[in-house]
Amino acid sequence: MGGCPMGGYGWGDVQEQELIDAVHTALDNGITIFDTADTYGLGQSERTLSKALGNKRKDVIIADKFGVRAGNGPTYYDNSPQYIREALELSLRNLNTDYIDLYQIHYRDNKTPLGDVVETLDRLKQEGKIRYYGLSNIHESDYEEIKPFIGKFVSVQDEYSLACRKNEEELKALSSEFQISPLTWGSLGQGILSGKYDKNTSFGTNDRRSRDIYVNFHGEKLMKNLNIVEAMKPIAEAHNKPISAVAIRFILDWLNDSVVLVGAKRPSQILGNIEGLDWNLTDEELKILDEVSGN
């Protein structure tokens, strides 16, 4: 379960109780990984997740992220050892826990040597404050920097879905060459792959998808995405699954050893998302989806 909507910012109408109920529905249905970041709502996502988990915290994996400084002045990236510790202590307080299972570099700051970051994270592991650490938003140009630390990072997170396959080869390479497990965000293309929207859909100013930067809902990209959804519909019907489940299943079947992160605002979305589990797309269905979504 992705925690960006829990930040309460930029996803339209978001109600805390519905978010808490969504977490409970996730727990009841075997979802054990909850991904968040300190910058989602400037800590609000972490606090809401903590409230929702309650005494179930020990039963789940919390994946958190650091490295984006926001709230006072311009937003910028910071991977300095001092800030890593500051960010971690604040996240631990927000989450009401004494450790984070997976601590991820949200974005590289292109300034702090990766060796210094790894050294800091290793010390935090030794102190018991984190269990593992991972990468996020890393691409081919970063490979040489990563190579000396093969075996250190356990995961890499990036945008990936039927609506965004530009990072596919990099995620596969990181998985096979570096033995780093891929986690996909934007797995439903910010919702366009749910089948709920059409070319006439509009969003309020409190929803980030109203902005042109969220290309999945604008111009030619929107029209291509709607073609993908049309191709998904008969596949969903054949398996008696919601369209969103087909989008999730494609990632699981196409990208080996992947963990699919899907944000949710309410329990009904969780129930739809878990329909992506415990079945497989046929080779022919995968071919159809590959062709309609390819560049």
Backbone bond lengths (Angstrom), bond angles and torsions (degrees), N, CA, C in turn:
res aa  C-N    CA-C-N  psi(-1)  N-CA   C-N-CA  omega(-1)  CA-C   N-CA-C  phi
1 M - - - 1.456 - - 1.523 109.00 -
2 G 1.328 116.42 122.13 1.450 121.17 177.86 1.512 111.49 -82.00
3 G 1.334 115.89 141.54 1.459 119.99 -171.70 1.507 116.38 -104.21
4 C 1.339 118.36 10.39 1.467 118.16 -179.22 1.534 112.44 -60.84
5 P 1.357 119.14 -44.48 1.471 118.41 177.58 1.519 113.77 -60.21
6 M 1.351 117.04 -25.29 1.460 119.85 179.18 1.520 111.93 -65.87
7 G 1.330 116.26 -16.95 1.453 119.11 176.70 1.509 112.42 -67.97
8 G 1.341 116.46 -15.94 1.456 121.34 176.01 1.509 114.29 72.27
9 Y 1.317 116.44 17.34 1.461 119.15 -175.70 1.528 110.38 -133.14
10 G 1.334 116.12 127.22 1.450 121.25 169.71 1.512 116.14 82.18
11 W 1.322 117.80 13.07 1.464 120.27 177.89 1.518 111.55 -124.92
12 G 1.332 116.65 31.60 1.458 119.96 -179.82 1.515 111.57 73.03
13 D 1.315 116.13 -149.46 1.468 121.73 -177.56 1.523 110.34 -72.26
14 V 1.314 116.40 117.29 1.460 122.39 179.62 1.524 108.29 -128.06
15 Q 1.332 115.88 123.64 1.456 121.54 -178.73 1.531 110.33 -110.80
16 E 1.326 116.38 128.36 1.461 119.61 -176.16 1.522 112.25 -56.51
17 Q 1.329 118.29 -43.60 1.462 119.20 -177.22 1.521 111.37 -64.77
18 E 1.329 116.67 -36.59 1.467 118.81 176.98 1.528 110.81 -65.73
19 L 1.319 116.96 -37.78 1.457 120.47 176.72 1.525 111.15 -63.51
20 I 1.318 116.02 -43.77 1.465 120.65 178.42 1.522 110.29 -63.00
21 D 1.321 116.40 -42.64 1.467 120.26 177.96 1.532 110.70 -64.03
22 A 1.334 116.65 -35.02 1.465 120.37 178.51 1.526 110.70 -65.23
23 V 1.336 116.79 -41.76 1.467 120.48 177.00 1.525 110.26 -62.09
24 H 1.320 116.47 -43.17 1.475 119.91 178.99 1.528 110.79 -63.10
25 T 1.325 116.71 -39.85 1.465 120.34 177.55 1.522 110.03 -64.56
26 A 1.323 117.17 -39.48 1.460 121.01 177.04 1.525 110.72 -61.55
27 L 1.326 115.96 -46.81 1.471 120.18 179.20 1.526 111.40 -60.19
28 D 1.324 116.06 -42.91 1.468 120.96 -178.63 1.517 112.39 -65.36
29 N 1.346 116.32 -20.49 1.458 120.25 -176.22 1.526 113.52 -112.65
30 G 1.318 115.30 21.70 1.457 119.55 170.01 1.509 116.82 84.64
31 I 1.323 118.56 9.26 1.458 120.58 174.46 1.527 108.34 -78.22
32 T 1.315 115.80 125.34 1.462 119.69 -172.87 1.522 114.02 -121.02
33 I 1.333 118.49 -7.55 1.461 121.14 178.67 1.520 109.26 -110.50
34 F 1.317 115.58 126.37 1.466 122.02 178.89 1.519 107.74 -123.41
35 D 1.326 115.89 117.60 1.457 121.89 -175.55 1.527 110.19 -103.64
36 T 1.315 115.96 132.98 1.456 121.06 179.06 1.523 109.07 -143.31
37 A 1.318 116.91 -172.86 1.466 122.46 175.62 1.514 108.73 -158.26
38 D 1.323 115.56 150.41 1.462 118.62 -178.11 1.520 112.36 -65.44
39 T 1.332 117.41 -22.12 1.457 120.45 -177.53 1.529 113.39 -86.95
40 Y 1.339 118.55 -9.97 1.461 120.71 178.23 1.528 109.41 -72.45
41 G 1.338 115.16 103.59 1.461 119.03 -176.88 1.509 112.59 66.89
42 L 1.344 116.63 23.01 1.472 121.98 -179.55 1.529 111.09 51.03
43 G 1.319 115.41 49.05 1.462 121.13 176.83 1.511 114.26 101.15
44 Q 1.329 117.81 -13.61 1.462 120.12 -177.21 1.520 111.42 -63.53
45 S 1.325 117.91 -38.69 1.462 120.34 178.79 1.526 110.82 -60.21
46 E 1.320 116.41 -44.11 1.464 120.23 179.42 1.532 110.65 -62.67
47 R 1.327 116.43 -43.73 1.464 119.85 -177.87 1.537 111.61 -66.46
48 T 1.330 116.15 -40.57 1.469 119.06 178.78 1.523 110.46 -66.64
49 L 1.330 116.78 -40.77 1.468 120.29 178.49 1.520 110.39 -61.56
50 S 1.327 116.91 -44.01 1.461 120.32 179.01 1.526 111.07 -60.12
51 K 1.315 115.91 -44.64 1.466 120.67 179.72 1.521 110.96 -61.51
52 A 1.323 115.83 -39.75 1.459 120.12 -177.46 1.531 111.83 -72.76
53 L 1.320 117.16 -38.86 1.462 119.98 -177.64 1.522 112.04 -71.19
54 G 1.317 117.31 -38.41 1.463 120.14 -179.43 1.515 111.32 53.56
55 N 1.332 116.77 -128.76 1.466 120.34 -177.34 1.529 113.50 -80.17
56 K 1.333 117.82 6.39 1.462 121.65 177.28 1.530 112.16 -90.39
57 R 1.328 116.74 1.66 1.449 119.59 -175.40 1.537 112.07 -53.28
58 K 1.326 118.46 -41.24 1.463 121.70 -176.76 1.523 112.38 -68.36
59 D 1.328 117.33 -13.55 1.466 121.40 -176.24 1.524 112.84 -92.71
60 V 1.341 117.57 -1.55 1.464 119.99 -173.07 1.522 111.06 -128.56
61 I 1.319 114.51 167.57 1.462 122.73 172.21 1.524 107.45 -104.05
62 I 1.313 116.15 120.27 1.462 120.84 174.23 1.522 108.02 -98.32
63 A 1.320 115.62 120.12 1.463 121.91 174.82 1.528 107.20 -105.00
64 D 1.302 116.54 119.46 1.460 121.08 -177.78 1.528 108.88 -122.26
65 K 1.314 116.80 166.40 1.465 121.14 -177.38 1.522 110.32 -135.35
66 F 1.341 114.70 152.28 1.463 121.79 179.45 1.528 109.34 -138.09
67 G 1.306 116.16 164.93 1.452 120.02 172.23 1.507 115.04 118.31
68 V 1.339 117.82 -6.06 1.469 121.08 176.68 1.528 107.58 -109.59
69 R 1.315 116.96 115.83 1.469 121.39 178.54 1.513 108.17 -96.55
70 A 1.308 115.73 120.15 1.465 121.20 -177.21 1.520 109.58 -142.24
71 G 1.333 114.60 162.48 1.459 118.91 173.44 1.516 114.35 113.05
72 N 1.327 116.90 -37.13 1.466 120.47 178.98 1.527 108.41 -124.42
73 G 1.307 115.95 97.58 1.454 119.50 -177.99 1.517 111.65 83.60
74 P 1.330 117.32 -162.61 1.467 121.47 -177.13 1.525 111.77 -62.90
75 T 1.314 116.37 145.75 1.460 121.69 175.63 1.525 109.09 -78.67
76 Y 1.334 116.75 135.55 1.463 120.11 176.91 1.532 109.42 -150.60
77 Y 1.331 115.50 167.41 1.458 121.70 -177.76 1.528 109.81 -94.95
78 D 1.336 115.46 141.67 1.459 120.82 -178.66 1.529 108.68 -146.80
79 N 1.327 116.19 115.01 1.472 121.74 177.80 1.524 111.38 -111.58
80 S 1.316 117.82 16.42 1.460 120.08 -177.02 1.520 110.36 -64.26
81 P 1.341 117.41 145.55 1.466 120.46 179.41 1.523 113.46 -52.58
82 Q 1.328 116.55 -41.65 1.466 119.23 179.95 1.525 110.99 -61.26
83 Y 1.339 116.33 -44.62 1.462 118.47 -177.79 1.522 111.77 -70.86
84 I 1.328 117.44 -34.47 1.471 119.51 177.65 1.526 109.66 -56.12
85 R 1.318 115.84 -45.72 1.471 119.39 179.98 1.522 111.40 -66.02
86 E 1.326 116.79 -42.24 1.462 119.84 178.53 1.531 110.71 -60.76
87 A 1.332 115.26 -46.10 1.464 120.48 -178.25 1.522 110.49 -63.73
88 L 1.322 116.64 -42.85 1.462 120.05 -178.96 1.524 111.14 -62.74
89 E 1.322 117.36 -46.06 1.472 119.68 -178.13 1.522 111.23 -61.14
90 L 1.333 116.81 -39.25 1.458 119.97 178.53 1.525 110.58 -67.93
91 S 1.326 117.24 -41.04 1.467 120.04 178.80 1.520 111.32 -64.56
92 L 1.313 116.87 -39.17 1.466 119.98 177.95 1.530 110.70 -61.70
93 R 1.326 116.24 -39.76 1.469 119.52 178.09 1.528 110.26 -67.70
94 N 1.330 116.55 -44.44 1.465 119.73 179.84 1.526 111.71 -60.79
95 L 1.325 115.99 -38.86 1.464 121.42 -177.16 1.528 112.36 -84.95
96 N 1.322 116.44 -8.62 1.468 121.77 -178.20 1.529 110.75 54.10
97 T 1.326 115.27 49.78 1.458 121.32 -179.71 1.518 108.24 -141.46
98 D 1.320 116.84 166.11 1.463 119.89 178.55 1.525 112.44 -107.84
99 Y 1.334 117.06 4.88 1.463 119.86 175.64 1.522 109.98 -156.30
100 I 1.328 115.38 155.41 1.461 122.72 174.01 1.519 107.49 -118.33
101 D 1.318 116.46 132.41 1.462 120.66 -174.46 1.523 112.71 -69.07
102 L 1.332 116.49 -45.96 1.461 121.30 -178.62 1.526 108.56 -133.81
103 Y 1.321 115.69 113.76 1.471 121.27 -177.52 1.519 107.79 -108.18
104 Q 1.340 116.66 120.09 1.454 121.39 -169.77 1.526 112.32 -116.26
105 I 1.332 115.79 140.35 1.467 120.91 172.57 1.527 106.82 -72.86
106 H 1.312 117.06 111.79 1.472 120.70 -175.57 1.523 110.32 -64.29
107 Y 1.324 116.33 -51.66 1.466 123.07 174.85 1.524 108.03 -144.99
108 R 1.328 117.54 143.80 1.456 121.14 173.06 1.524 109.51 -72.66
109 D 1.316 115.83 144.20 1.461 119.03 -179.63 1.527 112.52 -91.18
110 N 1.360 116.74 -1.79 1.468 122.09 179.60 1.525 112.24 55.67
111 K 1.303 114.66 30.39 1.464 119.94 -179.52 1.525 110.71 -139.52
112 T 1.323 116.33 -50.87 1.458 120.80 -179.52 1.521 110.20 -76.79
113 P 1.340 119.44 125.37 1.465 120.69 177.09 1.521 111.06 -57.03
114 L 1.341 116.32 137.01 1.460 119.76 -177.76 1.525 110.81 -60.40
115 G 1.330 116.74 -30.58 1.467 119.82 177.15 1.514 112.48 -60.01
116 D 1.325 116.94 -37.17 1.466 120.65 178.11 1.526 110.75 -68.73
117 V 1.326 115.81 -37.28 1.465 120.15 178.19 1.522 110.05 -65.50
118 V 1.335 116.13 -47.00 1.471 120.74 -179.54 1.525 110.89 -61.99
119 E 1.325 117.04 -41.99 1.465 120.61 178.81 1.529 110.63 -60.09
120 T 1.312 116.72 -42.41 1.467 120.92 179.02 1.525 110.54 -65.04
121 L 1.311 116.30 -45.21 1.468 119.86 -179.15 1.526 111.50 -65.91
122 D 1.316 117.37 -36.85 1.465 120.18 176.60 1.528 110.98 -62.65
123 R 1.325 116.01 -40.33 1.474 119.04 178.32 1.531 111.01 -64.63
124 L 1.325 115.71 -38.96 1.463 119.65 178.80 1.527 110.44 -66.45
125 K 1.327 117.01 -34.19 1.475 120.26 173.48 1.524 110.51 -62.84
126 Q 1.315 115.76 -46.58 1.463 120.15 -179.10 1.521 111.44 -61.73
127 E 1.328 115.42 -31.78 1.469 120.08 178.50 1.527 112.20 -80.12
128 G 1.324 117.16 -6.29 1.461 121.23 178.62 1.526 114.21 80.76
129 K 1.332 116.75 12.18 1.469 118.99 -177.52 1.528 112.68 -87.68
130 I 1.326 117.02 -22.02 1.459 121.14 170.56 1.522 107.81 -135.16
131 R 1.333 116.20 154.64 1.469 119.97 179.39 1.523 111.66 -99.54
132 Y 1.320 116.97 -43.04 1.463 122.87 178.96 1.521 108.24 -141.42
133 Y 1.338 115.52 165.86 1.461 118.10 174.35 1.524 111.08 -138.08
134 G 1.340 113.56 155.31 1.454 118.91 -174.17 1.521 112.10 -143.64
135 L 1.331 113.78 179.55 1.458 122.64 -178.28 1.522 110.27 -110.71
136 S 1.311 115.61 163.87 1.458 120.97 175.72 1.525 108.08 -151.50
137 N 1.325 115.36 141.55 1.472 121.10 177.20 1.528 112.18 55.56
138 I 1.341 115.17 48.56 1.467 122.95 178.86 1.532 108.48 -108.79
139 H 1.347 116.57 140.63 1.459 119.14 -176.30 1.520 111.27 -132.31
140 E 1.320 115.92 -178.50 1.468 121.31 -171.32 1.525 112.38 -55.42
141 S 1.312 117.17 -34.96 1.466 120.78 -179.39 1.532 112.09 -64.97
142 D 1.329 116.61 -14.43 1.469 120.74 -179.43 1.527 112.74 -96.07
143 Y 1.333 118.14 -4.27 1.464 121.15 -173.24 1.521 113.11 -57.19
144 E 1.332 117.28 -45.24 1.455 119.83 -176.32 1.522 111.16 -62.32
145 E 1.323 115.87 -35.77 1.463 119.92 178.63 1.529 110.75 -68.57
146 I 1.335 116.11 -33.62 1.461 120.78 -176.29 1.526 112.32 -78.23
147 K 1.331 117.44 -33.77 1.467 122.03 -170.71 1.529 114.97 -48.54
148 P 1.327 119.32 -42.86 1.472 118.21 -179.40 1.533 113.57 -64.46
149 F 1.319 116.84 -12.21 1.461 119.74 -173.96 1.535 112.23 -115.34
150 I 1.344 115.06 23.26 1.468 119.20 175.74 1.529 108.50 -57.33
151 G 1.318 115.97 133.53 1.456 120.76 -178.34 1.508 113.32 96.07
152 K 1.332 116.47 -15.03 1.457 120.18 178.55 1.526 111.42 -84.23
153 F 1.333 115.58 -48.62 1.463 120.81 -178.04 1.533 109.80 -88.05
154 V 1.323 116.71 133.78 1.464 120.05 -177.34 1.523 113.13 -99.27
155 S 1.346 117.14 -13.98 1.460 119.45 -174.48 1.514 111.06 -150.41
156 V 1.332 114.32 158.84 1.457 120.96 172.44 1.519 107.91 -138.76
157 Q 1.305 116.40 132.53 1.461 121.66 -176.29 1.526 109.70 -115.14
158 D 1.345 115.81 133.44 1.450 119.79 177.30 1.517 109.98 -156.76
159 E 1.338 115.12 166.74 1.458 120.05 178.94 1.523 109.93 -70.16
160 Y 1.334 115.87 131.21 1.463 119.94 178.30 1.524 109.78 -161.68
161 S 1.321 115.54 132.35 1.462 121.56 176.61 1.524 107.75 -170.95
162 L 1.308 116.41 177.69 1.459 120.36 172.95 1.528 111.14 -60.13
163 A 1.323 116.91 -24.46 1.457 121.27 179.23 1.525 112.90 -89.40
164 C 1.326 117.31 -10.10 1.471 121.13 -178.40 1.525 109.47 -148.93
165 R 1.325 115.78 94.16 1.462 119.87 -178.39 1.526 112.13 -109.83
166 K 1.315 117.14 13.87 1.463 120.43 -176.42 1.529 112.79 -64.44
167 N 1.346 117.33 -23.93 1.466 120.60 -178.00 1.525 112.89 -98.91
168 E 1.317 116.96 8.33 1.466 120.96 -172.26 1.527 113.01 -59.76
169 E 1.335 116.78 -52.20 1.465 119.50 -176.09 1.526 111.19 -64.74
170 E 1.325 116.87 -35.65 1.463 119.62 178.75 1.524 111.19 -67.28
171 L 1.327 117.15 -42.06 1.464 120.24 178.29 1.523 110.87 -63.97
172 K 1.323 116.78 -40.75 1.466 120.22 178.48 1.524 110.77 -65.36
173 A 1.338 116.30 -40.54 1.462 119.72 179.96 1.521 111.55 -66.26
174 L 1.322 116.51 -43.58 1.463 119.96 178.49 1.522 110.97 -62.69
175 S 1.326 116.36 -35.48 1.461 121.24 179.16 1.521 111.15 -68.89
176 S 1.338 117.36 -46.88 1.463 120.97 -174.70 1.525 113.35 -81.52
177 E 1.341 117.20 -42.58 1.462 120.66 -175.09 1.521 113.06 -83.13
178 F 1.331 116.16 -35.09 1.458 120.16 -174.54 1.530 112.80 -109.26
179 Q 1.337 116.08 -2.03 1.471 121.03 -179.58 1.528 111.56 55.97
180 I 1.332 114.66 43.28 1.459 121.47 179.63 1.524 108.44 -111.16
181 S 1.320 118.05 124.89 1.465 122.08 -176.45 1.527 110.83 -73.17
182 P 1.352 117.60 131.23 1.461 120.02 178.86 1.522 112.88 -82.99
183 L 1.326 115.51 133.55 1.466 123.11 170.56 1.522 107.18 -113.68
184 T 1.310 117.26 129.86 1.460 119.92 -175.58 1.529 110.78 -105.95
185 W 1.348 114.66 127.39 1.471 118.37 171.27 1.531 108.24 -107.53
186 G 1.331 115.69 164.07 1.458 118.80 -173.29 1.519 111.32 65.19
187 S 1.314 117.27 30.21 1.467 122.23 -171.64 1.523 112.99 -64.43
188 L 1.325 117.16 -22.18 1.468 121.20 174.67 1.535 110.86 -110.09
189 G 1.331 116.64 19.11 1.460 119.30 179.20 1.508 112.97 59.25
190 Q 1.352 115.85 43.77 1.474 122.51 -175.96 1.535 112.08 58.74
191 G 1.333 116.19 23.23 1.460 120.61 174.84 1.512 115.02 108.30
192 I 1.337 118.49 -14.86 1.460 120.22 -176.67 1.529 111.14 -63.37
193 L 1.348 117.48 -27.49 1.463 120.84 -178.32 1.527 112.52 -86.66
194 S 1.322 116.47 8.54 1.472 119.39 175.52 1.521 111.52 -82.01
195 G 1.337 116.37 -16.50 1.459 120.33 -177.85 1.513 114.15 83.26
196 K 1.335 117.11 7.53 1.469 120.86 -176.52 1.522 113.26 -87.31
197 Y 1.333 117.32 -11.94 1.456 119.86 -170.24 1.530 111.57 -118.35
198 D 1.329 116.01 157.91 1.456 121.33 175.80 1.520 109.75 -137.49
199 K 1.333 117.52 -173.05 1.467 121.14 -174.49 1.523 113.09 -67.24
200 N 1.326 117.35 -14.74 1.459 121.27 -179.76 1.527 113.05 -97.25
201 T 1.325 116.57 1.55 1.460 120.58 -178.53 1.524 110.76 -65.21
202 S 1.311 116.49 136.84 1.469 121.35 174.00 1.522 108.96 -132.77
203 F 1.308 115.60 153.89 1.462 121.59 -178.61 1.523 109.82 -122.08
204 G 1.326 115.75 151.09 1.445 121.00 176.90 1.514 111.77 -72.76
205 T 1.302 116.32 168.86 1.462 120.51 -178.07 1.527 112.43 -67.62
206 N 1.340 117.35 -15.59 1.461 120.40 177.65 1.522 111.89 -87.91
207 D 1.331 116.73 10.09 1.463 121.78 179.12 1.527 107.84 -121.64
208 R 1.334 116.08 119.88 1.468 121.35 -175.70 1.528 112.83 -58.69
209 R 1.318 116.78 -23.25 1.461 119.52 -178.03 1.526 113.01 -69.64
210 S 1.336 117.07 -8.03 1.459 120.38 174.69 1.525 111.30 -74.83
211 R 1.336 116.97 -15.42 1.462 121.32 -176.63 1.524 111.16 -88.60
212 D 1.316 116.00 143.32 1.465 121.47 -176.36 1.518 112.86 -59.82
213 I 1.344 117.17 -25.32 1.457 120.06 -179.20 1.526 111.63 -63.10
214 Y 1.328 116.34 -24.21 1.476 120.64 175.33 1.522 107.39 -88.07
215 V 1.326 113.85 80.00 1.468 122.10 -166.54 1.526 113.54 -64.10
216 N 1.318 117.67 -21.31 1.469 119.52 -176.90 1.517 113.30 -61.06
217 F 1.327 117.07 -19.44 1.463 120.83 -176.16 1.528 112.95 -113.06
218 H 1.338 116.30 18.43 1.464 118.16 -174.97 1.528 111.52 -140.56
219 G 1.327 115.25 143.24 1.453 122.71 169.91 1.514 115.59 58.68
220 E 1.330 115.43 -143.10 1.453 121.55 -176.94 1.533 111.97 -63.50
221 K 1.323 116.49 -32.96 1.478 119.74 179.92 1.519 110.11 -64.38
222 L 1.314 117.33 -39.61 1.461 120.72 177.03 1.520 110.15 -60.93
223 M 1.329 117.46 -45.34 1.457 120.36 -177.87 1.529 111.22 -64.57
224 K 1.334 117.05 -38.71 1.466 119.33 176.20 1.528 110.75 -64.37
225 N 1.326 116.64 -42.10 1.459 120.12 179.40 1.529 111.58 -62.38
226 L 1.323 116.71 -38.73 1.462 119.78 178.71 1.531 110.82 -67.25
227 N 1.329 117.60 -31.09 1.467 120.25 173.60 1.521 110.97 -66.53
228 I 1.325 116.40 -38.73 1.467 120.44 176.20 1.521 110.23 -61.58
229 V 1.330 116.06 -44.42 1.463 120.50 179.35 1.530 110.82 -60.76
230 E 1.326 117.19 -40.58 1.466 120.23 177.98 1.521 111.22 -61.07
231 A 1.327 117.15 -38.02 1.464 121.02 178.03 1.526 111.19 -70.00
232 M 1.332 116.65 -28.50 1.457 120.97 -179.50 1.527 112.61 -75.97
233 K 1.322 116.72 -28.16 1.469 120.17 -172.83 1.523 113.67 -57.77
234 P 1.354 120.25 -51.64 1.468 118.68 179.79 1.524 112.89 -65.69
235 I 1.326 116.77 -28.96 1.465 119.82 177.48 1.525 109.74 -68.48
236 A 1.328 115.66 -43.08 1.468 119.82 176.93 1.528 110.91 -60.89
237 E 1.317 116.44 -42.70 1.464 120.64 179.94 1.517 111.07 -64.47
238 A 1.331 117.06 -40.03 1.464 120.94 -178.74 1.520 111.99 -62.89
239 H 1.321 116.10 -32.05 1.470 120.53 -178.73 1.529 112.00 -100.64
240 N 1.324 117.09 0.04 1.460 122.10 -177.48 1.534 110.55 56.16
241 K 1.335 114.67 49.35 1.463 121.94 -178.69 1.521 109.72 -127.72
242 P 1.327 117.96 155.18 1.469 119.46 172.61 1.519 110.20 -68.79
243 I 1.322 116.67 157.59 1.459 121.19 -178.03 1.527 111.45 -59.66
244 S 1.315 116.75 -38.40 1.467 119.66 179.84 1.524 111.54 -59.33
245 A 1.328 117.07 -32.99 1.462 120.79 -179.90 1.521 111.45 -66.78
246 V 1.318 116.96 -33.10 1.463 120.91 177.35 1.528 109.59 -66.34
247 A 1.337 116.75 -41.48 1.464 120.70 178.41 1.521 111.44 -61.99
248 I 1.310 116.44 -41.46 1.465 121.15 178.87 1.521 110.77 -68.77
249 R 1.328 115.84 -42.21 1.466 120.54 -178.15 1.523 111.01 -64.57
250 F 1.342 116.87 -35.35 1.463 119.54 178.50 1.526 110.42 -58.67
251 I 1.321 117.62 -45.36 1.464 120.54 -179.49 1.521 110.33 -62.27
252 L 1.310 116.85 -46.75 1.460 120.72 -177.32 1.520 112.21 -63.54
253 D 1.328 117.01 -35.41 1.460 120.72 -178.79 1.526 112.65 -84.23
254 W 1.322 117.31 -26.17 1.459 121.81 -172.30 1.523 112.66 -96.89
255 L 1.323 116.65 -32.85 1.466 122.09 -175.66 1.527 108.24 -112.86
256 N 1.324 115.67 102.70 1.461 120.86 -172.65 1.527 112.77 -57.86
257 D 1.329 114.41 139.17 1.474 122.46 173.69 1.527 113.31 59.44
258 S 1.316 116.45 27.48 1.463 119.72 -177.46 1.525 111.86 -84.84
259 V 1.325 114.14 154.07 1.458 122.69 171.63 1.520 106.74 -114.23
260 V 1.307 117.08 120.11 1.459 121.65 -176.06 1.523 109.53 -92.02
261 L 1.328 115.98 120.04 1.461 121.39 176.15 1.523 108.40 -98.61
262 V 1.322 116.13 127.93 1.467 120.56 179.19 1.522 108.68 -133.33
263 G 1.312 115.76 120.88 1.460 119.96 176.67 1.515 110.84 -70.98
264 A 1.315 116.00 151.58 1.464 120.61 179.65 1.519 109.65 -149.28
265 K 1.331 114.73 145.27 1.464 120.56 179.30 1.521 112.20 -109.14
266 R 1.336 116.07 -17.06 1.467 118.71 -175.62 1.530 110.48 -151.36
267 P 1.343 117.25 161.11 1.467 121.17 -175.99 1.520 114.08 -57.40
268 S 1.318 118.19 -37.76 1.469 120.15 -177.72 1.525 111.52 -59.71
269 Q 1.324 117.52 -33.19 1.456 120.38 178.36 1.527 110.87 -69.45
270 I 1.320 116.81 -38.29 1.464 120.33 176.02 1.531 110.14 -61.21
271 L 1.300 116.61 -45.58 1.464 120.45 -178.69 1.520 111.33 -62.79
272 G 1.328 116.88 -36.25 1.455 119.63 176.07 1.521 111.53 -68.73
273 N 1.313 116.37 -40.23 1.466 120.21 -177.21 1.519 112.77 -66.15
274 I 1.325 117.89 -39.07 1.464 119.13 -177.80 1.523 112.32 -70.16
275 E 1.343 116.46 -10.47 1.461 119.86 173.79 1.533 110.98 -67.99
276 G 1.330 116.72 -10.07 1.456 120.19 176.73 1.521 113.77 -80.18
277 L 1.317 117.45 -2.37 1.466 121.77 -176.32 1.520 112.57 -97.89
278 D 1.348 115.11 155.05 1.469 123.65 167.36 1.525 114.58 66.20
279 W 1.324 116.96 35.36 1.457 122.65 169.54 1.523 106.89 -158.76
280 N 1.314 118.06 176.79 1.459 121.15 -177.99 1.516 111.24 -139.84
281 L 1.303 115.55 148.28 1.450 121.50 170.48 1.528 108.77 -76.16
282 T 1.325 116.68 147.47 1.464 119.77 176.64 1.522 109.49 -75.12
283 D 1.327 116.05 164.43 1.466 120.07 177.74 1.523 110.90 -58.94
284 E 1.319 116.69 -39.24 1.457 120.54 -179.76 1.526 110.91 -66.39
285 E 1.329 117.03 -40.45 1.467 120.71 178.58 1.526 111.07 -65.66
286 L 1.323 116.28 -40.29 1.462 120.09 176.78 1.529 110.66 -62.09
287 K 1.320 116.22 -40.20 1.465 120.65 179.01 1.527 110.90 -62.64
288 I 1.325 116.24 -44.31 1.460 121.21 179.09 1.531 110.30 -59.69
289 L 1.324 116.44 -47.64 1.467 120.82 -177.97 1.527 111.13 -68.05
290 D 1.311 116.21 -37.48 1.470 120.48 178.20 1.531 109.85 -61.60
291 E 1.327 116.21 -44.77 1.460 120.15 -176.09 1.518 111.93 -69.62
292 V 1.331 117.39 -40.98 1.461 119.37 -176.01 1.523 112.69 -74.61
293 S 1.336 116.24 -23.88 1.462 119.48 -176.44 1.523 113.29 -103.36
294 G 1.322 118.43 -8.43 1.460 121.62 -178.09 1.513 111.80 -68.80
295 N 1.321 115.26 160.01 1.461 120.25 -178.81 1.540 110.75 -77.47
